[in-house]
Amino acid sequence: MARSRPWALDYLQMVVGAAVLAFGISALIVPARLADGGLTGLAIVAHYLTGLGVGPVYFALNLPLLVWAFFLLGLRFVWRTLFGVTAVSLWTAAFSAIRLPLGGDRLLAALYGGLCIGAGLGLILRVGGSTGGTDILARHLYRRYGWPFSQTYLIADVLVLTAVAVWAGLPAAMYAWIATNVSGRVVSYVVEGPRRGRLALIVTAHEPEVLRRVVGELARGATRLRATGAYTGLDRQVLLVAIAQAEVVHLRRIVAEEDPRAFLVVLPAVEVLGEGFWTLAPAAGEE
């Protein structure tokens, strides 16, 4: 399948993402004597202990992981990761003299720093890039042992935040934890963005009426699923409906008005693609 956009735009987006991420580290996190999670946080802690620049330390810590990834994950992943790591390292060094006037407020530094780090990393991940570090280890553990990515990231973050607590005290560790959480949430939004939605399961004895209003008022299609009640043993039609988050209240009202005894379950959908939502096409960076 043809690529949706030129590869040069992918790398340009990675450069911009690396700049935003590095700005959060150099201009916000480091001046407040905080840290981030993962290998970035380890590089920051090493900077505090040795006085070496965060950018060079970050690059040096990634080199053995990149060699390891070459044999495990392939050249394409390593090349994009090397590009991302190099861009982050260079931008971090370039922004090292910048200090934003936050009046020494560590909470603001944690919030703004986490925002920048998450936004920058999200831009890189959207085009199939990587900033190395924990990402390399997470991919290997997932392929080899089936470990969830989130579990690897959590362990790495806990180890780094523990080091921050030992070195700088519990208040600094808490602020670093806030920055890590903010960056994680922003990454999720930037990568998944408006493609998020909700998945509704409706068990009702008035399925035709509910379906008519879902199609007519929400302009959404639905899928009928055949089900049997475990308690009653009765056959039921279950409606499966993908909706936008803003349409949840409207759907709830429809179901309540047509069948107050209905059973409605609304689940978060990480990504909804297809008619009525985002186009079902390869994401940027995919072949």
Secondary structure, 3 states (H helix, E strand, C coil): CCCCCCHHHHHHHHHHHHHHHHHHHHHHHCCCCCCCCHHHHHHHHHHHHHCCCHHHHHHHHHHHHHHHHHHHHCHHHHHHHHHHHHHHHHHHHHCCCCCCCCCCCHHHHHHHHHHHHHHHHHHHHHCCCCCCCHHHHHHHHHHHHCCCHHHHHHHHHHHHHHHHHHHHCHHHHHHHHHHHHHHHHHHHHHHHHHHCEEEEEEECCCHHHHHHHHHHHCCCCCEEEEEECCCCCCEEEEEEEEECHHHHHHHHHHHHHHCCCCEEEEEEECCCECCCCECCCCCCCCC
